[in-house]
Amino acid sequence: MQKPFLSATLALILSAGIASTAWAQGHSPAHIHNHAEKGGYRLAQSPTDVAQFTEEYFNNGDFAGLATLYDEDSIFVTPDGVKHRGRTAILAAFKKFREQYSALKGGDMEILSSDTAGLIIVNWRLIGRDGHADASGTGTDVARRRPDGSWAYAVDNPFGVARVAK
């Protein structure tokens, strides 16, 4: 059984050192990597972890966990095109989303990465408090490797090119 972040239609995960078969066989990120921790939180060890931990932390309402996935110069773009920079602004935006939506569900994902940067392309849905999918999109995100070897978002753009194409 696949983890919630990946749908049954997952076609491909490309990531340095990550075997997509391990995730497809139901292993959690902790089984794929020996995760370092900081403040009790697993540190993302790949762009794949960044995307998967986002879903986990959002669904648990764990804003301290979400904070581990962003740096002070990270950018999060909301549907209105506002670019929130830094952990404080990004977490405030996430808190507004969490008030409206009960769950984030990831779908098909493709990751193209080098040793220091990764492009995350992922389909997602936000589930409203009434249980229906109220928002969806294809994120085009950029993750980067930190000096300690963990990964974080440089740019979290959940609406990808859809907003640009309007």
PyMOL commands that place a pseudoatom at each C-alpha (Angstrom):
pseudoatom trace, name=CA, resn=MET, resi=1, chain=A, elem=C, hetatm=0, pos=[0.000, 0.000, 0.000]
pseudoatom trace, name=CA, resn=GLN, resi=2, chain=A, elem=C, hetatm=0, pos=[1.412, 3.368, -0.979]
pseudoatom trace, name=CA, resn=LYS, resi=3, chain=A, elem=C, hetatm=0, pos=[1.789, 6.244, 1.436]
pseudoatom trace, name=CA, resn=PRO, resi=4, chain=A, elem=C, hetatm=0, pos=[-0.866, 9.003, 1.132]
pseudoatom trace, name=CA, resn=PHE, resi=5, chain=A, elem=C, hetatm=0, pos=[1.489, 11.441, -0.565]
pseudoatom trace, name=CA, resn=LEU, resi=6, chain=A, elem=C, hetatm=0, pos=[1.825, 9.278, -3.636]
pseudoatom trace, name=CA, resn=SER, resi=7, chain=A, elem=C, hetatm=0, pos=[-1.244, 8.255, -5.588]
pseudoatom trace, name=CA, resn=ALA, resi=8, chain=A, elem=C, hetatm=0, pos=[-1.733, 4.865, -7.179]
pseudoatom trace, name=CA, resn=THR, resi=9, chain=A, elem=C, hetatm=0, pos=[-0.982, 6.497, -10.522]
pseudoatom trace, name=CA, resn=LEU, resi=10, chain=A, elem=C, hetatm=0, pos=[2.556, 7.461, -9.561]
pseudoatom trace, name=CA, resn=ALA, resi=11, chain=A, elem=C, hetatm=0, pos=[4.608, 7.041, -12.704]
pseudoatom trace, name=CA, resn=LEU, resi=12, chain=A, elem=C, hetatm=0, pos=[8.071, 8.196, -11.798]
pseudoatom trace, name=CA, resn=ILE, resi=13, chain=A, elem=C, hetatm=0, pos=[10.239, 9.564, -9.023]
pseudoatom trace, name=CA, resn=LEU, resi=14, chain=A, elem=C, hetatm=0, pos=[13.626, 10.761, -10.137]
pseudoatom trace, name=CA, resn=SER, resi=15, chain=A, elem=C, hetatm=0, pos=[15.888, 11.791, -7.329]
pseudoatom trace, name=CA, resn=ALA, resi=16, chain=A, elem=C, hetatm=0, pos=[19.564, 11.403, -6.555]
pseudoatom trace, name=CA, resn=GLY, resi=17, chain=A, elem=C, hetatm=0, pos=[20.024, 8.257, -4.511]
pseudoatom trace, name=CA, resn=ILE, resi=18, chain=A, elem=C, hetatm=0, pos=[16.303, 7.522, -4.010]
pseudoatom trace, name=CA, resn=ALA, resi=19, chain=A, elem=C, hetatm=0, pos=[14.806, 4.297, -5.291]
pseudoatom trace, name=CA, resn=SER, resi=20, chain=A, elem=C, hetatm=0, pos=[11.198, 4.866, -6.273]
pseudoatom trace, name=CA, resn=THR, resi=21, chain=A, elem=C, hetatm=0, pos=[10.478, 1.200, -5.656]
pseudoatom trace, name=CA, resn=ALA, resi=22, chain=A, elem=C, hetatm=0, pos=[11.191, 1.601, -1.941]
pseudoatom trace, name=CA, resn=TRP, resi=23, chain=A, elem=C, hetatm=0, pos=[8.524, 4.281, -1.601]
pseudoatom trace, name=CA, resn=ALA, resi=24, chain=A, elem=C, hetatm=0, pos=[6.068, 2.404, -3.822]
pseudoatom trace, name=CA, resn=GLN, resi=25, chain=A, elem=C, hetatm=0, pos=[6.446, -0.636, -1.551]
pseudoatom trace, name=CA, resn=GLY, resi=26, chain=A, elem=C, hetatm=0, pos=[5.113, 1.391, 1.354]
pseudoatom trace, name=CA, resn=HIS, resi=27, chain=A, elem=C, hetatm=0, pos=[8.298, 2.463, 3.080]
pseudoatom trace, name=CA, resn=SER, resi=28, chain=A, elem=C, hetatm=0, pos=[8.270, 5.793, 4.825]
pseudoatom trace, name=CA, resn=PRO, resi=29, chain=A, elem=C, hetatm=0, pos=[11.014, 8.364, 4.220]
pseudoatom trace, name=CA, resn=ALA, resi=30, chain=A, elem=C, hetatm=0, pos=[12.682, 7.193, 7.437]
pseudoatom trace, name=CA, resn=HIS, resi=31, chain=A, elem=C, hetatm=0, pos=[13.151, 3.765, 5.855]
pseudoatom trace, name=CA, resn=ILE, resi=32, chain=A, elem=C, hetatm=0, pos=[14.769, 5.276, 2.776]
pseudoatom trace, name=CA, resn=HIS, resi=33, chain=A, elem=C, hetatm=0, pos=[17.197, 7.560, 4.600]
pseudoatom trace, name=CA, resn=ASN, resi=34, chain=A, elem=C, hetatm=0, pos=[18.750, 7.715, 8.001]
pseudoatom trace, name=CA, resn=HIS, resi=35, chain=A, elem=C, hetatm=0, pos=[17.256, 11.101, 8.871]
pseudoatom trace, name=CA, resn=ALA, resi=36, chain=A, elem=C, hetatm=0, pos=[19.141, 13.609, 10.925]
pseudoatom trace, name=CA, resn=GLU, resi=37, chain=A, elem=C, hetatm=0, pos=[17.030, 15.432, 13.458]
pseudoatom trace, name=CA, resn=LYS, resi=38, chain=A, elem=C, hetatm=0, pos=[16.867, 18.952, 14.772]
pseudoatom trace, name=CA, resn=GLY, resi=39, chain=A, elem=C, hetatm=0, pos=[14.619, 19.907, 17.646]
pseudoatom trace, name=CA, resn=GLY, resi=40, chain=A, elem=C, hetatm=0, pos=[12.901, 16.525, 17.439]
pseudoatom trace, name=CA, resn=TYR, resi=41, chain=A, elem=C, hetatm=0, pos=[12.064, 16.892, 13.740]
pseudoatom trace, name=CA, resn=ARG, resi=42, chain=A, elem=C, hetatm=0, pos=[13.423, 14.777, 10.915]
pseudoatom trace, name=CA, resn=LEU, resi=43, chain=A, elem=C, hetatm=0, pos=[15.437, 16.850, 8.492]
pseudoatom trace, name=CA, resn=ALA, resi=44, chain=A, elem=C, hetatm=0, pos=[14.626, 16.342, 4.819]
pseudoatom trace, name=CA, resn=GLN, resi=45, chain=A, elem=C, hetatm=0, pos=[17.472, 14.430, 3.175]
pseudoatom trace, name=CA, resn=SER, resi=46, chain=A, elem=C, hetatm=0, pos=[16.225, 14.867, -0.400]
pseudoatom trace, name=CA, resn=PRO, resi=47, chain=A, elem=C, hetatm=0, pos=[13.802, 16.951, -2.477]
pseudoatom trace, name=CA, resn=THR, resi=48, chain=A, elem=C, hetatm=0, pos=[11.390, 13.989, -2.214]
pseudoatom trace, name=CA, resn=ASP, resi=49, chain=A, elem=C, hetatm=0, pos=[11.440, 14.293, 1.579]
pseudoatom trace, name=CA, resn=VAL, resi=50, chain=A, elem=C, hetatm=0, pos=[10.716, 18.022, 1.334]
pseudoatom trace, name=CA, resn=ALA, resi=51, chain=A, elem=C, hetatm=0, pos=[7.513, 17.371, -0.612]
pseudoatom trace, name=CA, resn=GLN, resi=52, chain=A, elem=C, hetatm=0, pos=[6.422, 14.390, 1.486]
pseudoatom trace, name=CA, resn=PHE, resi=53, chain=A, elem=C, hetatm=0, pos=[7.107, 16.066, 4.819]
pseudoatom trace, name=CA, resn=THR, resi=54, chain=A, elem=C, hetatm=0, pos=[5.073, 19.088, 3.672]
pseudoatom trace, name=CA, resn=GLU, resi=55, chain=A, elem=C, hetatm=0, pos=[1.986, 16.897, 3.347]
pseudoatom trace, name=CA, resn=GLU, resi=56, chain=A, elem=C, hetatm=0, pos=[2.628, 15.146, 6.652]
pseudoatom trace, name=CA, resn=TYR, resi=57, chain=A, elem=C, hetatm=0, pos=[3.197, 18.328, 8.641]
pseudoatom trace, name=CA, resn=PHE, resi=58, chain=A, elem=C, hetatm=0, pos=[0.308, 20.218, 7.016]
pseudoatom trace, name=CA, resn=ASN, resi=59, chain=A, elem=C, hetatm=0, pos=[-2.135, 17.382, 7.683]
pseudoatom trace, name=CA, resn=ASN, resi=60, chain=A, elem=C, hetatm=0, pos=[-1.036, 17.197, 11.317]
pseudoatom trace, name=CA, resn=GLY, resi=61, chain=A, elem=C, hetatm=0, pos=[-1.271, 20.976, 11.740]
pseudoatom trace, name=CA, resn=ASP, resi=62, chain=A, elem=C, hetatm=0, pos=[2.403, 20.870, 12.701]
pseudoatom trace, name=CA, resn=PHE, resi=63, chain=A, elem=C, hetatm=0, pos=[3.698, 24.336, 11.896]
pseudoatom trace, name=CA, resn=ALA, resi=64, chain=A, elem=C, hetatm=0, pos=[6.982, 23.793, 13.734]
pseudoatom trace, name=CA, resn=GLY, resi=65, chain=A, elem=C, hetatm=0, pos=[7.560, 20.809, 11.433]
pseudoatom trace, name=CA, resn=LEU, resi=66, chain=A, elem=C, hetatm=0, pos=[6.713, 22.920, 8.374]
pseudoatom trace, name=CA, resn=ALA, resi=67, chain=A, elem=C, hetatm=0, pos=[9.215, 25.520, 9.568]
pseudoatom trace, name=CA, resn=THR, resi=68, chain=A, elem=C, hetatm=0, pos=[12.025, 22.967, 9.181]
pseudoatom trace, name=CA, resn=LEU, resi=69, chain=A, elem=C, hetatm=0, pos=[11.332, 22.889, 5.420]
pseudoatom trace, name=CA, resn=TYR, resi=70, chain=A, elem=C, hetatm=0, pos=[11.954, 26.622, 4.856]
pseudoatom trace, name=CA, resn=ASP, resi=71, chain=A, elem=C, hetatm=0, pos=[14.817, 29.059, 5.342]
pseudoatom trace, name=CA, resn=GLU, resi=72, chain=A, elem=C, hetatm=0, pos=[14.669, 32.784, 6.014]
pseudoatom trace, name=CA, resn=ASP, resi=73, chain=A, elem=C, hetatm=0, pos=[15.115, 33.541, 2.311]
pseudoatom trace, name=CA, resn=SER, resi=74, chain=A, elem=C, hetatm=0, pos=[12.626, 30.887, 1.102]
pseudoatom trace, name=CA, resn=ILE, resi=75, chain=A, elem=C, hetatm=0, pos=[9.592, 32.047, -0.883]
pseudoatom trace, name=CA, resn=PHE, resi=76, chain=A, elem=C, hetatm=0, pos=[6.031, 30.661, -0.787]
pseudoatom trace, name=CA, resn=VAL, resi=77, chain=A, elem=C, hetatm=0, pos=[3.613, 31.893, -3.475]
pseudoatom trace, name=CA, resn=THR, resi=78, chain=A, elem=C, hetatm=0, pos=[-0.117, 32.019, -2.662]
pseudoatom trace, name=CA, resn=PRO, resi=79, chain=A, elem=C, hetatm=0, pos=[-2.919, 31.785, -5.272]
pseudoatom trace, name=CA, resn=ASP, resi=80, chain=A, elem=C, hetatm=0, pos=[-3.212, 35.576, -5.443]
pseudoatom trace, name=CA, resn=GLY, resi=81, chain=A, elem=C, hetatm=0, pos=[0.429, 35.789, -6.514]
pseudoatom trace, name=CA, resn=VAL, resi=82, chain=A, elem=C, hetatm=0, pos=[1.719, 37.179, -3.214]
pseudoatom trace, name=CA, resn=LYS, resi=83, chain=A, elem=C, hetatm=0, pos=[5.261, 36.018, -2.515]
pseudoatom trace, name=CA, resn=HIS, resi=84, chain=A, elem=C, hetatm=0, pos=[5.742, 35.351, 1.194]
pseudoatom trace, name=CA, resn=ARG, resi=85, chain=A, elem=C, hetatm=0, pos=[9.427, 35.417, 2.170]
pseudoatom trace, name=CA, resn=GLY, resi=86, chain=A, elem=C, hetatm=0, pos=[10.881, 33.800, 5.283]
pseudoatom trace, name=CA, resn=ARG, resi=87, chain=A, elem=C, hetatm=0, pos=[9.566, 31.309, 7.823]
pseudoatom trace, name=CA, resn=THR, resi=88, chain=A, elem=C, hetatm=0, pos=[7.322, 33.707, 9.728]
pseudoatom trace, name=CA, resn=ALA, resi=89, chain=A, elem=C, hetatm=0, pos=[5.462, 34.953, 6.648]
pseudoatom trace, name=CA, resn=ILE, resi=90, chain=A, elem=C, hetatm=0, pos=[5.277, 31.467, 5.123]
pseudoatom trace, name=CA, resn=LEU, resi=91, chain=A, elem=C, hetatm=0, pos=[3.883, 29.903, 8.296]
pseudoatom trace, name=CA, resn=ALA, resi=92, chain=A, elem=C, hetatm=0, pos=[1.267, 32.679, 8.574]
pseudoatom trace, name=CA, resn=ALA, resi=93, chain=A, elem=C, hetatm=0, pos=[0.119, 31.839, 5.028]
pseudoatom trace, name=CA, resn=PHE, resi=94, chain=A, elem=C, hetatm=0, pos=[0.015, 28.112, 5.857]
pseudoatom trace, name=CA, resn=LYS, resi=95, chain=A, elem=C, hetatm=0, pos=[-2.053, 28.801, 8.981]
pseudoatom trace, name=CA, resn=LYS, resi=96, chain=A, elem=C, hetatm=0, pos=[-4.677, 30.566, 6.832]
pseudoatom trace, name=CA, resn=PHE, resi=97, chain=A, elem=C, hetatm=0, pos=[-4.790, 27.571, 4.474]
pseudoatom trace, name=CA, resn=ARG, resi=98, chain=A, elem=C, hetatm=0, pos=[-5.081, 25.179, 7.429]
pseudoatom trace, name=CA, resn=GLU, resi=99, chain=A, elem=C, hetatm=0, pos=[-8.079, 27.131, 8.759]
pseudoatom trace, name=CA, resn=GLN, resi=100, chain=A, elem=C, hetatm=0, pos=[-9.867, 26.551, 5.438]
pseudoatom trace, name=CA, resn=TYR, resi=101, chain=A, elem=C, hetatm=0, pos=[-8.652, 23.077, 4.516]
pseudoatom trace, name=CA, resn=SER, resi=102, chain=A, elem=C, hetatm=0, pos=[-8.464, 19.888, 6.541]
pseudoatom trace, name=CA, resn=ALA, resi=103, chain=A, elem=C, hetatm=0, pos=[-5.969, 17.979, 4.418]
pseudoatom trace, name=CA, resn=LEU, resi=104, chain=A, elem=C, hetatm=0, pos=[-3.344, 18.217, 1.695]
pseudoatom trace, name=CA, resn=LYS, resi=105, chain=A, elem=C, hetatm=0, pos=[-3.176, 15.218, -0.635]
pseudoatom trace, name=CA, resn=GLY, resi=106, chain=A, elem=C, hetatm=0, pos=[-0.245, 14.817, -2.975]
pseudoatom trace, name=CA, resn=GLY, resi=107, chain=A, elem=C, hetatm=0, pos=[-0.474, 13.052, -6.301]
pseudoatom trace, name=CA, resn=ASP, resi=108, chain=A, elem=C, hetatm=0, pos=[1.871, 12.290, -9.142]
pseudoatom trace, name=CA, resn=MET, resi=109, chain=A, elem=C, hetatm=0, pos=[5.325, 13.700, -8.535]
pseudoatom trace, name=CA, resn=GLU, resi=110, chain=A, elem=C, hetatm=0, pos=[8.502, 14.020, -10.551]
pseudoatom trace, name=CA, resn=ILE, resi=111, chain=A, elem=C, hetatm=0, pos=[11.769, 15.254, -9.131]
pseudoatom trace, name=CA, resn=LEU, resi=112, chain=A, elem=C, hetatm=0, pos=[14.796, 16.267, -11.143]
pseudoatom trace, name=CA, resn=SER, resi=113, chain=A, elem=C, hetatm=0, pos=[17.810, 16.936, -8.981]
pseudoatom trace, name=CA, resn=SER, resi=114, chain=A, elem=C, hetatm=0, pos=[21.498, 17.567, -8.894]
pseudoatom trace, name=CA, resn=ASP, resi=115, chain=A, elem=C, hetatm=0, pos=[23.722, 17.389, -5.828]
pseudoatom trace, name=CA, resn=THR, resi=116, chain=A, elem=C, hetatm=0, pos=[22.620, 20.829, -4.636]
pseudoatom trace, name=CA, resn=ALA, resi=117, chain=A, elem=C, hetatm=0, pos=[19.218, 21.653, -6.172]
pseudoatom trace, name=CA, resn=GLY, resi=118, chain=A, elem=C, hetatm=0, pos=[16.020, 19.875, -7.065]
pseudoatom trace, name=CA, resn=LEU, resi=119, chain=A, elem=C, hetatm=0, pos=[12.981, 20.714, -9.151]
pseudoatom trace, name=CA, resn=ILE, resi=120, chain=A, elem=C, hetatm=0, pos=[9.807, 19.254, -7.634]
pseudoatom trace, name=CA, resn=ILE, resi=121, chain=A, elem=C, hetatm=0, pos=[6.778, 18.969, -9.902]
pseudoatom trace, name=CA, resn=VAL, resi=122, chain=A, elem=C, hetatm=0, pos=[3.801, 17.617, -7.989]
pseudoatom trace, name=CA, resn=ASN, resi=123, chain=A, elem=C, hetatm=0, pos=[0.031, 17.418, -8.388]
pseudoatom trace, name=CA, resn=TRP, resi=124, chain=A, elem=C, hetatm=0, pos=[-1.880, 18.130, -5.193]
pseudoatom trace, name=CA, resn=ARG, resi=125, chain=A, elem=C, hetatm=0, pos=[-5.376, 18.694, -3.773]
pseudoatom trace, name=CA, resn=LEU, resi=126, chain=A, elem=C, hetatm=0, pos=[-6.533, 20.580, -0.710]
pseudoatom trace, name=CA, resn=ILE, resi=127, chain=A, elem=C, hetatm=0, pos=[-9.533, 19.002, 0.971]
pseudoatom trace, name=CA, resn=GLY, resi=128, chain=A, elem=C, hetatm=0, pos=[-12.036, 21.423, 2.483]
pseudoatom trace, name=CA, resn=ARG, resi=129, chain=A, elem=C, hetatm=0, pos=[-13.590, 21.079, 5.912]
pseudoatom trace, name=CA, resn=ASP, resi=130, chain=A, elem=C, hetatm=0, pos=[-16.649, 19.523, 4.199]
pseudoatom trace, name=CA, resn=GLY, resi=131, chain=A, elem=C, hetatm=0, pos=[-14.506, 16.672, 2.828]
pseudoatom trace, name=CA, resn=HIS, resi=132, chain=A, elem=C, hetatm=0, pos=[-14.546, 17.779, -0.818]
pseudoatom trace, name=CA, resn=ALA, resi=133, chain=A, elem=C, hetatm=0, pos=[-11.516, 18.765, -2.896]
pseudoatom trace, name=CA, resn=ASP, resi=134, chain=A, elem=C, hetatm=0, pos=[-11.731, 22.536, -2.928]
pseudoatom trace, name=CA, resn=ALA, resi=135, chain=A, elem=C, hetatm=0, pos=[-8.436, 23.426, -4.564]
pseudoatom trace, name=CA, resn=SER, resi=136, chain=A, elem=C, hetatm=0, pos=[-5.902, 21.633, -6.691]
pseudoatom trace, name=CA, resn=GLY, resi=137, chain=A, elem=C, hetatm=0, pos=[-2.906, 22.379, -8.806]
pseudoatom trace, name=CA, resn=THR, resi=138, chain=A, elem=C, hetatm=0, pos=[0.511, 21.361, -10.002]
pseudoatom trace, name=CA, resn=GLY, resi=139, chain=A, elem=C, hetatm=0, pos=[3.316, 22.763, -7.932]
pseudoatom trace, name=CA, resn=THR, resi=140, chain=A, elem=C, hetatm=0, pos=[6.603, 23.774, -9.476]
pseudoatom trace, name=CA, resn=ASP, resi=141, chain=A, elem=C, hetatm=0, pos=[8.978, 24.012, -6.530]
pseudoatom trace, name=CA, resn=VAL, resi=142, chain=A, elem=C, hetatm=0, pos=[12.713, 24.359, -6.077]
pseudoatom trace, name=CA, resn=ALA, resi=143, chain=A, elem=C, hetatm=0, pos=[14.525, 22.717, -3.179]
pseudoatom trace, name=CA, resn=ARG, resi=144, chain=A, elem=C, hetatm=0, pos=[18.157, 23.220, -2.262]
pseudoatom trace, name=CA, resn=ARG, resi=145, chain=A, elem=C, hetatm=0, pos=[20.682, 21.395, -0.155]
pseudoatom trace, name=CA, resn=ARG, resi=146, chain=A, elem=C, hetatm=0, pos=[21.687, 23.231, 2.999]
pseudoatom trace, name=CA, resn=PRO, resi=147, chain=A, elem=C, hetatm=0, pos=[25.269, 23.304, 4.316]
pseudoatom trace, name=CA, resn=ASP, resi=148, chain=A, elem=C, hetatm=0, pos=[24.376, 20.590, 6.878]
pseudoatom trace, name=CA, resn=GLY, resi=149, chain=A, elem=C, hetatm=0, pos=[23.221, 18.287, 4.050]
pseudoatom trace, name=CA, resn=SER, resi=150, chain=A, elem=C, hetatm=0, pos=[19.495, 18.622, 4.732]
pseudoatom trace, name=CA, resn=TRP, resi=151, chain=A, elem=C, hetatm=0, pos=[17.095, 20.017, 2.114]
pseudoatom trace, name=CA, resn=ALA, resi=152, chain=A, elem=C, hetatm=0, pos=[14.568, 22.875, 2.186]
pseudoatom trace, name=CA, resn=TYR, resi=153, chain=A, elem=C, hetatm=0, pos=[12.407, 24.841, -0.195]
pseudoatom trace, name=CA, resn=ALA, resi=154, chain=A, elem=C, hetatm=0, pos=[14.055, 27.760, -1.950]
pseudoatom trace, name=CA, resn=VAL, resi=155, chain=A, elem=C, hetatm=0, pos=[10.769, 28.413, -3.801]
pseudoatom trace, name=CA, resn=ASP, resi=156, chain=A, elem=C, hetatm=0, pos=[7.439, 26.770, -2.946]
pseudoatom trace, name=CA, resn=ASN, resi=157, chain=A, elem=C, hetatm=0, pos=[5.138, 27.647, -5.841]
pseudoatom trace, name=CA, resn=PRO, resi=158, chain=A, elem=C, hetatm=0, pos=[2.093, 25.372, -5.434]
pseudoatom trace, name=CA, resn=PHE, resi=159, chain=A, elem=C, hetatm=0, pos=[0.241, 26.781, -8.424]
pseudoatom trace, name=CA, resn=GLY, resi=160, chain=A, elem=C, hetatm=0, pos=[3.241, 26.444, -10.728]
pseudoatom trace, name=CA, resn=VAL, resi=161, chain=A, elem=C, hetatm=0, pos=[2.786, 27.798, -14.203]
pseudoatom trace, name=CA, resn=ALA, resi=162, chain=A, elem=C, hetatm=0, pos=[-1.031, 27.938, -13.971]
pseudoatom trace, name=CA, resn=ARG, resi=163, chain=A, elem=C, hetatm=0, pos=[-0.951, 31.424, -12.469]
pseudoatom trace, name=CA, resn=VAL, resi=164, chain=A, elem=C, hetatm=0, pos=[1.587, 32.604, -15.033]
pseudoatom trace, name=CA, resn=ALA, resi=165, chain=A, elem=C, hetatm=0, pos=[-0.476, 31.198, -17.909]
pseudoatom trace, name=CA, resn=LYS, resi=166, chain=A, elem=C, hetatm=0, pos=[-3.563, 33.293, -17.011]
for i in range(1, 166): cmd.bond("trace and resi %d" % i, "trace and resi %d" % (i + 1))
show_as sticks, trace
zoom trace
